């Protein structure tokens, strides 16, 4: 099992979302404890974060340290033309 940490920025972005959407995102992020065996996760190339998770119209950007077994949630953004 991996430990999941939210950066200050990601936690603030989650607090600004409507409660129902925030709850859904937190539930899906909780599944990252089984990383790398997760659905909806894609490795990113030439981006500041290593991976992204799709949750409805939102994208959760995160880094994964397999040696330390830590998932660090970096950003939570609504999908639009400026997301990537």
PyMOL Python script that loads the backbone (N, CA, C, O; Angstrom):
from pymol import cmd

cmd.read_pdbstr("""\
ATOM      1  N   UNK A   1       0.832  -1.186   0.000  1.00  0.00           N
ATOM      2  CA  UNK A   1       0.000   0.000   0.000  1.00  0.00           C
ATOM      3  C   UNK A   1       0.879   1.252   0.000  1.00  0.00           C
ATOM      4  O   UNK A   1       1.896   1.317   0.690  1.00  0.00           O
ATOM      5  N   UNK A   2       0.473   2.215  -0.768  1.00  0.00           N
ATOM      6  CA  UNK A   2       1.191   3.477  -0.857  1.00  0.00           C
ATOM      7  C   UNK A   2       0.553   4.510   0.063  1.00  0.00           C
ATOM      8  O   UNK A   2      -0.640   4.444   0.358  1.00  0.00           O
ATOM      9  N   UNK A   3       1.352   5.453   0.506  1.00  0.00           N
ATOM     10  CA  UNK A   3       0.829   6.585   1.257  1.00  0.00           C
ATOM     11  C   UNK A   3       0.499   7.690   0.266  1.00  0.00           C
ATOM     12  O   UNK A   3       1.227   7.902  -0.704  1.00  0.00           O
ATOM     13  N   UNK A   4      -0.593   8.389   0.510  1.00  0.00           N
ATOM     14  CA  UNK A   4      -1.034   9.458  -0.375  1.00  0.00           C
ATOM     15  C   UNK A   4      -0.925  10.777   0.370  1.00  0.00           C
ATOM     16  O   UNK A   4      -1.479  10.941   1.457  1.00  0.00           O
ATOM     17  N   UNK A   5      -0.196  11.723  -0.237  1.00  0.00           N
ATOM     18  CA  UNK A   5      -0.030  13.053   0.329  1.00  0.00           C
ATOM     19  C   UNK A   5      -0.536  14.086  -0.662  1.00  0.00           C
ATOM     20  O   UNK A   5      -0.335  13.947  -1.869  1.00  0.00           O
ATOM     21  N   UNK A   6      -1.194  15.122  -0.155  1.00  0.00           N
ATOM     22  CA  UNK A   6      -1.654  16.243  -0.973  1.00  0.00           C
ATOM     23  C   UNK A   6      -0.721  17.425  -0.740  1.00  0.00           C
ATOM     24  O   UNK A   6      -0.393  17.744   0.403  1.00  0.00           O
ATOM     25  N   UNK A   7      -0.295  18.072  -1.818  1.00  0.00           N
ATOM     26  CA  UNK A   7       0.463  19.308  -1.655  1.00  0.00           C
ATOM     27  C   UNK A   7      -0.503  20.392  -1.187  1.00  0.00           C
ATOM     28  O   UNK A   7      -1.721  20.238  -1.277  1.00  0.00           O
ATOM     29  N   UNK A   8       0.042  21.454  -0.702  1.00  0.00           N
ATOM     30  CA  UNK A   8      -0.786  22.573  -0.237  1.00  0.00           C
ATOM     31  C   UNK A   8      -1.664  23.106  -1.367  1.00  0.00           C
ATOM     32  O   UNK A   8      -2.834  23.429  -1.158  1.00  0.00           O
ATOM     33  N   UNK A   9      -1.093  23.194  -2.555  1.00  0.00           N
ATOM     34  CA  UNK A   9      -1.818  23.688  -3.726  1.00  0.00           C
ATOM     35  C   UNK A   9      -2.987  22.760  -4.075  1.00  0.00           C
ATOM     36  O   UNK A   9      -4.095  23.234  -4.324  1.00  0.00           O
ATOM     37  N   UNK A  10      -2.753  21.463  -4.095  1.00  0.00           N
ATOM     38  CA  UNK A  10      -3.800  20.498  -4.444  1.00  0.00           C
ATOM     39  C   UNK A  10      -4.916  20.513  -3.406  1.00  0.00           C
ATOM     40  O   UNK A  10      -6.092  20.445  -3.765  1.00  0.00           O
ATOM     41  N   UNK A  11      -4.566  20.599  -2.133  1.00  0.00           N
ATOM     42  CA  UNK A  11      -5.581  20.636  -1.081  1.00  0.00           C
ATOM     43  C   UNK A  11      -6.453  21.883  -1.220  1.00  0.00           C
ATOM     44  O   UNK A  11      -7.667  21.822  -1.021  1.00  0.00           O
ATOM     45  N   UNK A  12      -5.843  22.992  -1.554  1.00  0.00           N
ATOM     46  CA  UNK A  12      -6.591  24.246  -1.740  1.00  0.00           C
ATOM     47  C   UNK A  12      -7.525  24.136  -2.949  1.00  0.00           C
ATOM     48  O   UNK A  12      -8.670  24.585  -2.890  1.00  0.00           O
ATOM     49  N   UNK A  13      -7.043  23.546  -4.034  1.00  0.00           N
ATOM     50  CA  UNK A  13      -7.872  23.374  -5.223  1.00  0.00           C
ATOM     51  C   UNK A  13      -9.066  22.469  -4.927  1.00  0.00           C
ATOM     52  O   UNK A  13     -10.163  22.723  -5.424  1.00  0.00           O
ATOM     53  N   UNK A  14      -8.874  21.424  -4.130  1.00  0.00           N
ATOM     54  CA  UNK A  14      -9.977  20.533  -3.760  1.00  0.00           C
ATOM     55  C   UNK A  14     -11.008  21.244  -2.899  1.00  0.00           C
ATOM     56  O   UNK A  14     -12.208  21.025  -3.066  1.00  0.00           O
ATOM     57  N   UNK A  15     -10.561  22.088  -1.983  1.00  0.00           N
ATOM     58  CA  UNK A  15     -11.492  22.812  -1.110  1.00  0.00           C
ATOM     59  C   UNK A  15     -12.393  23.757  -1.894  1.00  0.00           C
ATOM     60  O   UNK A  15     -13.523  24.016  -1.481  1.00  0.00           O
ATOM     61  N   UNK A  16     -11.906  24.275  -3.018  1.00  0.00           N
ATOM     62  CA  UNK A  16     -12.679  25.217  -3.821  1.00  0.00           C
ATOM     63  C   UNK A  16     -13.757  24.542  -4.669  1.00  0.00           C
ATOM     64  O   UNK A  16     -14.660  25.213  -5.168  1.00  0.00           O
ATOM     65  N   UNK A  17     -13.672  23.222  -4.836  1.00  0.00           N
ATOM     66  CA  UNK A  17     -14.633  22.496  -5.662  1.00  0.00           C
ATOM     67  C   UNK A  17     -15.931  22.254  -4.899  1.00  0.00           C
ATOM     68  O   UNK A  17     -15.940  22.260  -3.668  1.00  0.00           O
ATOM     69  N   UNK A  18     -17.034  22.039  -5.630  1.00  0.00           N
ATOM     70  CA  UNK A  18     -18.283  21.651  -4.963  1.00  0.00           C
ATOM     71  C   UNK A  18     -18.079  20.351  -4.178  1.00  0.00           C
ATOM     72  O   UNK A  18     -17.268  19.510  -4.568  1.00  0.00           O
ATOM     73  N   UNK A  19     -18.807  20.188  -3.083  1.00  0.00           N
ATOM     74  CA  UNK A  19     -18.610  19.064  -2.161  1.00  0.00           C
ATOM     75  C   UNK A  19     -18.741  17.709  -2.850  1.00  0.00           C
ATOM     76  O   UNK A  19     -17.942  16.810  -2.585  1.00  0.00           O
ATOM     77  N   UNK A  20     -19.726  17.543  -3.723  1.00  0.00           N
ATOM     78  CA  UNK A  20     -19.940  16.246  -4.377  1.00  0.00           C
ATOM     79  C   UNK A  20     -18.756  15.879  -5.273  1.00  0.00           C
ATOM     80  O   UNK A  20     -18.310  14.731  -5.280  1.00  0.00           O
ATOM     81  N   UNK A  21     -18.255  16.851  -6.024  1.00  0.00           N
ATOM     82  CA  UNK A  21     -17.126  16.586  -6.913  1.00  0.00           C
ATOM     83  C   UNK A  21     -15.853  16.327  -6.114  1.00  0.00           C
ATOM     84  O   UNK A  21     -15.064  15.452  -6.470  1.00  0.00           O
ATOM     85  N   UNK A  22     -15.652  17.078  -5.043  1.00  0.00           N
ATOM     86  CA  UNK A  22     -14.480  16.877  -4.196  1.00  0.00           C
ATOM     87  C   UNK A  22     -14.499  15.478  -3.582  1.00  0.00           C
ATOM     88  O   UNK A  22     -13.463  14.817  -3.506  1.00  0.00           O
ATOM     89  N   UNK A  23     -15.667  15.032  -3.148  1.00  0.00           N
ATOM     90  CA  UNK A  23     -15.796  13.706  -2.548  1.00  0.00           C
ATOM     91  C   UNK A  23     -15.461  12.609  -3.566  1.00  0.00           C
ATOM     92  O   UNK A  23     -14.775  11.639  -3.243  1.00  0.00           O
ATOM     93  N   UNK A  24     -15.953  12.776  -4.799  1.00  0.00           N
ATOM     94  CA  UNK A  24     -15.677  11.805  -5.863  1.00  0.00           C
ATOM     95  C   UNK A  24     -14.184  11.749  -6.166  1.00  0.00           C
ATOM     96  O   UNK A  24     -13.621  10.666  -6.329  1.00  0.00           O
ATOM     97  N   UNK A  25     -13.549  12.905  -6.240  1.00  0.00           N
ATOM     98  CA  UNK A  25     -12.113  12.960  -6.534  1.00  0.00           C
ATOM     99  C   UNK A  25     -11.319  12.303  -5.409  1.00  0.00           C
ATOM    100  O   UNK A  25     -10.389  11.542  -5.675  1.00  0.00           O
ATOM    101  N   UNK A  26     -11.669  12.583  -4.166  1.00  0.00           N
ATOM    102  CA  UNK A  26     -10.957  11.980  -3.026  1.00  0.00           C
ATOM    103  C   UNK A  26     -11.114  10.461  -3.017  1.00  0.00           C
ATOM    104  O   UNK A  26     -10.172   9.740  -2.686  1.00  0.00           O
ATOM    105  N   UNK A  27     -12.296   9.976  -3.377  1.00  0.00           N
ATOM    106  CA  UNK A  27     -12.516   8.528  -3.423  1.00  0.00           C
ATOM    107  C   UNK A  27     -11.631   7.885  -4.487  1.00  0.00           C
ATOM    108  O   UNK A  27     -11.019   6.846  -4.241  1.00  0.00           O
ATOM    109  N   UNK A  28     -11.560   8.506  -5.678  1.00  0.00           N
ATOM    110  CA  UNK A  28     -10.736   7.966  -6.759  1.00  0.00           C
ATOM    111  C   UNK A  28      -9.247   8.066  -6.434  1.00  0.00           C
ATOM    112  O   UNK A  28      -8.475   7.169  -6.770  1.00  0.00           O
ATOM    113  N   UNK A  29      -8.848   9.148  -5.786  1.00  0.00           N
ATOM    114  CA  UNK A  29      -7.449   9.308  -5.386  1.00  0.00           C
ATOM    115  C   UNK A  29      -7.080   8.239  -4.357  1.00  0.00           C
ATOM    116  O   UNK A  29      -5.943   7.767  -4.339  1.00  0.00           O
ATOM    117  N   UNK A  30      -8.016   7.860  -3.515  1.00  0.00           N
ATOM    118  CA  UNK A  30      -7.775   6.814  -2.530  1.00  0.00           C
ATOM    119  C   UNK A  30      -7.389   5.494  -3.178  1.00  0.00           C
ATOM    120  O   UNK A  30      -6.672   4.693  -2.577  1.00  0.00           O
ATOM    121  N   UNK A  31      -7.855   5.263  -4.394  1.00  0.00           N
ATOM    122  CA  UNK A  31      -7.520   4.040  -5.120  1.00  0.00           C
ATOM    123  C   UNK A  31      -6.059   4.020  -5.571  1.00  0.00           C
ATOM    124  O   UNK A  31      -5.536   2.968  -5.939  1.00  0.00           O
ATOM    125  N   UNK A  32      -5.401   5.178  -5.543  1.00  0.00           N
ATOM    126  CA  UNK A  32      -3.988   5.244  -5.928  1.00  0.00           C
ATOM    127  C   UNK A  32      -3.088   4.570  -4.899  1.00  0.00           C
ATOM    128  O   UNK A  32      -1.885   4.435  -5.125  1.00  0.00           O
ATOM    129  N   UNK A  33      -3.647   4.153  -3.790  1.00  0.00           N
ATOM    130  CA  UNK A  33      -2.861   3.419  -2.797  1.00  0.00           C
ATOM    131  C   UNK A  33      -2.359   2.105  -3.388  1.00  0.00           C
ATOM    132  O   UNK A  33      -1.395   1.526  -2.888  1.00  0.00           O
ATOM    133  N   UNK A  34      -3.014   1.631  -4.457  1.00  0.00           N
ATOM    134  CA  UNK A  34      -2.605   0.394  -5.132  1.00  0.00           C
ATOM    135  C   UNK A  34      -1.719   0.656  -6.343  1.00  0.00           C
ATOM    136  O   UNK A  34      -1.482  -0.253  -7.138  1.00  0.00           O
ATOM    137  N   UNK A  35      -1.234   1.866  -6.495  1.00  0.00           N
ATOM    138  CA  UNK A  35      -0.383   2.232  -7.627  1.00  0.00           C
ATOM    139  C   UNK A  35       0.790   1.262  -7.700  1.00  0.00           C
ATOM    140  O   UNK A  35       1.365   0.987  -6.646  1.00  0.00           O
ATOM    141  N   UNK A  36       1.187   0.735  -8.812  1.00  0.00           N
ATOM    142  CA  UNK A  36       0.898   1.107 -10.188  1.00  0.00           C
ATOM    143  C   UNK A  36      -0.270   0.349 -10.821  1.00  0.00           C
ATOM    144  O   UNK A  36      -0.487   0.495 -12.024  1.00  0.00           O
ATOM    145  N   UNK A  37      -1.021  -0.441 -10.082  1.00  0.00           N
ATOM    146  CA  UNK A  37      -2.145  -1.193 -10.643  1.00  0.00           C
ATOM    147  C   UNK A  37      -3.443  -0.415 -10.505  1.00  0.00           C
ATOM    148  O   UNK A  37      -4.331  -0.822  -9.757  1.00  0.00           O
ATOM    149  N   UNK A  38      -3.563   0.703 -11.220  1.00  0.00           N
ATOM    150  CA  UNK A  38      -4.749   1.557 -11.126  1.00  0.00           C
ATOM    151  C   UNK A  38      -5.302   1.836 -12.512  1.00  0.00           C
ATOM    152  O   UNK A  38      -4.552   1.962 -13.480  1.00  0.00           O
ATOM    153  N   UNK A  39      -6.619   1.932 -12.599  1.00  0.00           N
ATOM    154  CA  UNK A  39      -7.280   2.261 -13.866  1.00  0.00           C
ATOM    155  C   UNK A  39      -7.380   3.778 -14.003  1.00  0.00           C
ATOM    156  O   UNK A  39      -7.487   4.495 -13.009  1.00  0.00           O
ATOM    157  N   UNK A  40      -7.344   4.251 -15.237  1.00  0.00           N
ATOM    158  CA  UNK A  40      -7.506   5.677 -15.503  1.00  0.00           C
ATOM    159  C   UNK A  40      -6.253   6.503 -15.308  1.00  0.00           C
ATOM    160  O   UNK A  40      -6.311   7.731 -15.366  1.00  0.00           O
ATOM    161  N   UNK A  41      -5.122   5.856 -15.078  1.00  0.00           N
ATOM    162  CA  UNK A  41      -3.858   6.567 -14.852  1.00  0.00           C
ATOM    163  C   UNK A  41      -3.034   6.515 -16.133  1.00  0.00           C
ATOM    164  O   UNK A  41      -2.917   5.473 -16.778  1.00  0.00           O
ATOM    165  N   UNK A  42      -2.474   7.654 -16.480  1.00  0.00           N
ATOM    166  CA  UNK A  42      -1.637   7.717 -17.682  1.00  0.00           C
ATOM    167  C   UNK A  42      -0.324   8.414 -17.334  1.00  0.00           C
ATOM    168  O   UNK A  42      -0.311   9.429 -16.637  1.00  0.00           O
ATOM    169  N   UNK A  43       0.766   7.860 -17.824  1.00  0.00           N
ATOM    170  CA  UNK A  43       2.078   8.495 -17.648  1.00  0.00           C
ATOM    171  C   UNK A  43       2.164   9.689 -18.586  1.00  0.00           C
ATOM    172  O   UNK A  43       1.719   9.615 -19.731  1.00  0.00           O
ATOM    173  N   UNK A  44       2.731  10.780 -18.107  1.00  0.00           N
ATOM    174  CA  UNK A  44       2.862  11.998 -18.897  1.00  0.00           C
ATOM    175  C   UNK A  44       4.306  12.184 -19.350  1.00  0.00           C
ATOM    176  O   UNK A  44       5.246  11.775 -18.668  1.00  0.00           O
ATOM    177  N   UNK A  45       4.461  12.809 -20.511  1.00  0.00           N
ATOM    178  CA  UNK A  45       5.779  13.083 -21.069  1.00  0.00           C
ATOM    179  C   UNK A  45       5.918  14.589 -21.212  1.00  0.00           C
ATOM    180  O   UNK A  45       4.978  15.263 -21.635  1.00  0.00           O
ATOM    181  N   UNK A  46       7.078  15.120 -20.864  1.00  0.00           N
ATOM    182  CA  UNK A  46       7.372  16.552 -20.971  1.00  0.00           C
ATOM    183  C   UNK A  46       6.399  17.403 -20.165  1.00  0.00           C
ATOM    184  O   UNK A  46       5.998  18.480 -20.608  1.00  0.00           O
ATOM    185  N   UNK A  47       6.021  16.928 -18.992  1.00  0.00           N
ATOM    186  CA  UNK A  47       5.141  17.649 -18.077  1.00  0.00           C
ATOM    187  C   UNK A  47       5.819  17.695 -16.706  1.00  0.00           C
ATOM    188  O   UNK A  47       6.669  16.854 -16.413  1.00  0.00           O
ATOM    189  N   UNK A  48       5.457  18.657 -15.868  1.00  0.00           N
ATOM    190  CA  UNK A  48       6.075  18.724 -14.546  1.00  0.00           C
ATOM    191  C   UNK A  48       5.726  17.537 -13.644  1.00  0.00           C
ATOM    192  O   UNK A  48       6.515  17.181 -12.769  1.00  0.00           O
ATOM    193  N   UNK A  49       4.565  16.924 -13.841  1.00  0.00           N
ATOM    194  CA  UNK A  49       4.149  15.764 -13.042  1.00  0.00           C
ATOM    195  C   UNK A  49       4.313  14.486 -13.853  1.00  0.00           C
ATOM    196  O   UNK A  49       4.262  14.520 -15.082  1.00  0.00           O
ATOM    197  N   UNK A  50       4.510  13.357 -13.171  1.00  0.00           N
ATOM    198  CA  UNK A  50       4.746  12.090 -13.848  1.00  0.00           C
ATOM    199  C   UNK A  50       3.478  11.447 -14.401  1.00  0.00           C
ATOM    200  O   UNK A  50       3.512  10.827 -15.464  1.00  0.00           O
ATOM    201  N   UNK A  51       2.344  11.591 -13.678  1.00  0.00           N
ATOM    202  CA  UNK A  51       1.122  10.883 -14.037  1.00  0.00           C
ATOM    203  C   UNK A  51      -0.089  11.786 -13.929  1.00  0.00           C
ATOM    204  O   UNK A  51      -0.038  12.859 -13.327  1.00  0.00           O
ATOM    205  N   UNK A  52      -1.196  11.323 -14.534  1.00  0.00           N
ATOM    206  CA  UNK A  52      -2.472  11.993 -14.365  1.00  0.00           C
ATOM    207  C   UNK A  52      -3.562  10.955 -14.227  1.00  0.00           C
ATOM    208  O   UNK A  52      -3.492   9.871 -14.806  1.00  0.00           O
ATOM    209  N   UNK A  53      -4.571  11.310 -13.447  1.00  0.00           N
ATOM    210  CA  UNK A  53      -5.725  10.463 -13.205  1.00  0.00           C
ATOM    211  C   UNK A  53      -6.951  11.213 -13.674  1.00  0.00           C
ATOM    212  O   UNK A  53      -7.144  12.371 -13.305  1.00  0.00           O
ATOM    213  N   UNK A  54      -7.787  10.576 -14.482  1.00  0.00           N
ATOM    214  CA  UNK A  54      -9.029  11.186 -14.951  1.00  0.00           C
ATOM    215  C   UNK A  54     -10.146  10.866 -13.974  1.00  0.00           C
ATOM    216  O   UNK A  54     -10.372   9.706 -13.631  1.00  0.00           O
ATOM    217  N   UNK A  55     -10.846  11.905 -13.527  1.00  0.00           N
ATOM    218  CA  UNK A  55     -12.015  11.747 -12.669  1.00  0.00           C
ATOM    219  C   UNK A  55     -13.090  12.673 -13.225  1.00  0.00           C
ATOM    220  O   UNK A  55     -13.134  13.857 -12.890  1.00  0.00           O
ATOM    221  N   UNK A  56     -13.955  12.130 -14.075  1.00  0.00           N
ATOM    222  CA  UNK A  56     -14.985  12.954 -14.707  1.00  0.00           C
ATOM    223  C   UNK A  56     -14.356  14.044 -15.548  1.00  0.00           C
ATOM    224  O   UNK A  56     -13.530  13.765 -16.417  1.00  0.00           O
ATOM    225  N   UNK A  57     -14.744  15.300 -15.292  1.00  0.00           N
ATOM    226  CA  UNK A  57     -14.189  16.441 -16.025  1.00  0.00           C
ATOM    227  C   UNK A  57     -12.951  17.018 -15.348  1.00  0.00           C
ATOM    228  O   UNK A  57     -12.496  18.101 -15.718  1.00  0.00           O
ATOM    229  N   UNK A  58     -12.408  16.323 -14.377  1.00  0.00           N
ATOM    230  CA  UNK A  58     -11.243  16.805 -13.644  1.00  0.00           C
ATOM    231  C   UNK A  58     -10.038  15.915 -13.902  1.00  0.00           C
ATOM    232  O   UNK A  58     -10.171  14.731 -14.213  1.00  0.00           O
ATOM    233  N   UNK A  59      -8.860  16.512 -13.765  1.00  0.00           N
ATOM    234  CA  UNK A  59      -7.610  15.786 -13.914  1.00  0.00           C
ATOM    235  C   UNK A  59      -6.801  15.982 -12.637  1.00  0.00           C
ATOM    236  O   UNK A  59      -6.636  17.100 -12.148  1.00  0.00           O
ATOM    237  N   UNK A  60      -6.304  14.878 -12.114  1.00  0.00           N
ATOM    238  CA  UNK A  60      -5.480  14.904 -10.908  1.00  0.00           C
ATOM    239  C   UNK A  60      -4.057  14.579 -11.352  1.00  0.00           C
ATOM    240  O   UNK A  60      -3.793  13.491 -11.865  1.00  0.00           O
ATOM    241  N   UNK A  61      -3.150  15.520 -11.155  1.00  0.00           N
ATOM    242  CA  UNK A  61      -1.753  15.341 -11.536  1.00  0.00           C
ATOM    243  C   UNK A  61      -0.961  14.944 -10.300  1.00  0.00           C
ATOM    244  O   UNK A  61      -1.090  15.558  -9.241  1.00  0.00           O
ATOM    245  N   UNK A  62      -0.137  13.906 -10.448  1.00  0.00           N
ATOM    246  CA  UNK A  62       0.598  13.416  -9.283  1.00  0.00           C
ATOM    247  C   UNK A  62       1.923  12.797  -9.677  1.00  0.00           C
ATOM    248  O   UNK A  62       2.164  12.471 -10.840  1.00  0.00           O
ATOM    249  N   UNK A  63       2.777  12.644  -8.673  1.00  0.00           N
ATOM    250  CA  UNK A  63       4.060  11.966  -8.809  1.00  0.00           C
ATOM    251  C   UNK A  63       4.013  10.705  -7.961  1.00  0.00           C
ATOM    252  O   UNK A  63       3.322  10.655  -6.943  1.00  0.00           O
ATOM    253  N   UNK A  64       4.754   9.686  -8.386  1.00  0.00           N
ATOM    254  CA  UNK A  64       4.779   8.417  -7.672  1.00  0.00           C
ATOM    255  C   UNK A  64       6.222   7.997  -7.451  1.00  0.00           C
ATOM    256  O   UNK A  64       7.001   7.897  -8.399  1.00  0.00           O
ATOM    257  N   UNK A  65       6.572   7.753  -6.205  1.00  0.00           N
ATOM    258  CA  UNK A  65       7.902   7.259  -5.854  1.00  0.00           C
ATOM    259  C   UNK A  65       7.739   5.804  -5.437  1.00  0.00           C
ATOM    260  O   UNK A  65       7.311   5.520  -4.318  1.00  0.00           O
ATOM    261  N   UNK A  66       8.075   4.886  -6.330  1.00  0.00           N
ATOM    262  CA  UNK A  66       7.893   3.465  -6.085  1.00  0.00           C
ATOM    263  C   UNK A  66       8.774   2.928  -4.980  1.00  0.00           C
ATOM    264  O   UNK A  66       8.370   2.018  -4.257  1.00  0.00           O
ATOM    265  N   UNK A  67       9.973   3.472  -4.834  1.00  0.00           N
ATOM    266  CA  UNK A  67      10.892   2.996  -3.796  1.00  0.00           C
ATOM    267  C   UNK A  67      10.373   3.356  -2.406  1.00  0.00           C
ATOM    268  O   UNK A  67      10.420   2.534  -1.491  1.00  0.00           O
ATOM    269  N   UNK A  68       9.878   4.583  -2.248  1.00  0.00           N
ATOM    270  CA  UNK A  68       9.374   5.034  -0.952  1.00  0.00           C
ATOM    271  C   UNK A  68       7.880   4.729  -0.792  1.00  0.00           C
ATOM    272  O   UNK A  68       7.329   4.876   0.298  1.00  0.00           O
ATOM    273  N   UNK A  69       7.223   4.303  -1.890  1.00  0.00           N
ATOM    274  CA  UNK A  69       5.790   3.981  -1.900  1.00  0.00           C
ATOM    275  C   UNK A  69       4.951   5.187  -1.474  1.00  0.00           C
ATOM    276  O   UNK A  69       4.096   5.100  -0.593  1.00  0.00           O
ATOM    277  N   UNK A  70       5.230   6.324  -2.140  1.00  0.00           N
ATOM    278  CA  UNK A  70       4.524   7.570  -1.843  1.00  0.00           C
ATOM    279  C   UNK A  70       3.899   8.118  -3.118  1.00  0.00           C
ATOM    280  O   UNK A  70       4.557   8.209  -4.155  1.00  0.00           O
ATOM    281  N   UNK A  71       2.622   8.483  -3.032  1.00  0.00           N
ATOM    282  CA  UNK A  71       1.915   9.163  -4.111  1.00  0.00           C
ATOM    283  C   UNK A  71       1.717  10.600  -3.649  1.00  0.00           C
ATOM    284  O   UNK A  71       1.097  10.845  -2.615  1.00  0.00           O
ATOM    285  N   UNK A  72       2.239  11.540  -4.409  1.00  0.00           N
ATOM    286  CA  UNK A  72       2.149  12.954  -4.056  1.00  0.00           C
ATOM    287  C   UNK A  72       1.209  13.651  -5.041  1.00  0.00           C
ATOM    288  O   UNK A  72       1.551  13.820  -6.212  1.00  0.00           O
ATOM    289  N   UNK A  73       0.032  14.053  -4.571  1.00  0.00           N
ATOM    290  CA  UNK A  73      -0.947  14.748  -5.413  1.00  0.00           C
ATOM    291  C   UNK A  73      -0.491  16.190  -5.555  1.00  0.00           C
ATOM    292  O   UNK A  73      -0.396  16.916  -4.565  1.00  0.00           O
ATOM    293  N   UNK A  74      -0.207  16.607  -6.787  1.00  0.00           N
ATOM    294  CA  UNK A  74       0.349  17.932  -7.040  1.00  0.00           C
ATOM    295  C   UNK A  74      -0.712  18.968  -7.419  1.00  0.00           C
ATOM    296  O   UNK A  74      -0.697  20.084  -6.900  1.00  0.00           O
ATOM    297  N   UNK A  75      -1.636  18.608  -8.322  1.00  0.00           N
ATOM    298  CA  UNK A  75      -2.639  19.553  -8.807  1.00  0.00           C
ATOM    299  C   UNK A  75      -3.946  18.837  -9.099  1.00  0.00           C
ATOM    300  O   UNK A  75      -3.954  17.655  -9.443  1.00  0.00           O
ATOM    301  N   UNK A  76      -5.053  19.562  -8.960  1.00  0.00           N
ATOM    302  CA  UNK A  76      -6.376  19.089  -9.353  1.00  0.00           C
ATOM    303  C   UNK A  76      -6.963  20.194 -10.219  1.00  0.00           C
ATOM    304  O   UNK A  76      -7.178  21.310  -9.746  1.00  0.00           O
ATOM    305  N   UNK A  77      -7.224  19.882 -11.495  1.00  0.00           N
ATOM    306  CA  UNK A  77      -7.704  20.910 -12.420  1.00  0.00           C
ATOM    307  C   UNK A  77      -8.888  20.407 -13.226  1.00  0.00           C
ATOM    308  O   UNK A  77      -8.988  19.223 -13.548  1.00  0.00           O
ATOM    309  N   UNK A  78      -9.782  21.331 -13.542  1.00  0.00           N
ATOM    310  CA  UNK A  78     -10.887  21.001 -14.436  1.00  0.00           C
ATOM    311  C   UNK A  78     -10.334  20.903 -15.849  1.00  0.00           C
ATOM    312  O   UNK A  78      -9.503  21.715 -16.256  1.00  0.00           O
ATOM    313  N   UNK A  79     -10.791  19.918 -16.584  1.00  0.00           N
ATOM    314  CA  UNK A  79     -10.278  19.703 -17.931  1.00  0.00           C
ATOM    315  C   UNK A  79     -10.775  20.793 -18.872  1.00  0.00           C
ATOM    316  O   UNK A  79     -11.979  20.990 -19.036  1.00  0.00           O
ATOM    317  N   UNK A  80      -9.833  21.494 -19.483  1.00  0.00           N
ATOM    318  CA  UNK A  80     -10.118  22.477 -20.534  1.00  0.00           C
ATOM    319  C   UNK A  80      -8.881  22.640 -21.390  1.00  0.00           C
ATOM    320  O   UNK A  80      -7.939  21.859 -21.254  1.00  0.00           O
ATOM    321  N   UNK A  81      -8.853  23.617 -22.256  1.00  0.00           N
ATOM    322  CA  UNK A  81      -7.729  23.767 -23.173  1.00  0.00           C
ATOM    323  C   UNK A  81      -6.456  24.224 -22.475  1.00  0.00           C
ATOM    324  O   UNK A  81      -5.381  24.148 -23.069  1.00  0.00           O
ATOM    325  N   UNK A  82      -6.541  24.696 -21.236  1.00  0.00           N
ATOM    326  CA  UNK A  82      -5.359  25.151 -20.505  1.00  0.00           C
ATOM    327  C   UNK A  82      -4.858  24.143 -19.474  1.00  0.00           C
ATOM    328  O   UNK A  82      -3.889  24.423 -18.768  1.00  0.00           O
ATOM    329  N   UNK A  83      -5.494  22.980 -19.372  1.00  0.00           N
ATOM    330  CA  UNK A  83      -5.135  22.001 -18.347  1.00  0.00           C
ATOM    331  C   UNK A  83      -3.742  21.468 -18.530  1.00  0.00           C
ATOM    332  O   UNK A  83      -2.993  21.353 -17.560  1.00  0.00           O
ATOM    333  N   UNK A  84      -3.368  21.133 -19.771  1.00  0.00           N
ATOM    334  CA  UNK A  84      -2.072  20.504 -20.010  1.00  0.00           C
ATOM    335  C   UNK A  84      -1.080  21.519 -20.410  1.00  0.00           C
ATOM    336  O   UNK A  84       0.079  21.185 -20.657  1.00  0.00           O
TER     337      UNK A  84
END
""", "prot")
cmd.dss("prot")
cmd.show_as("cartoon", "prot")
cmd.util.cbc("prot")
cmd.orient("prot")
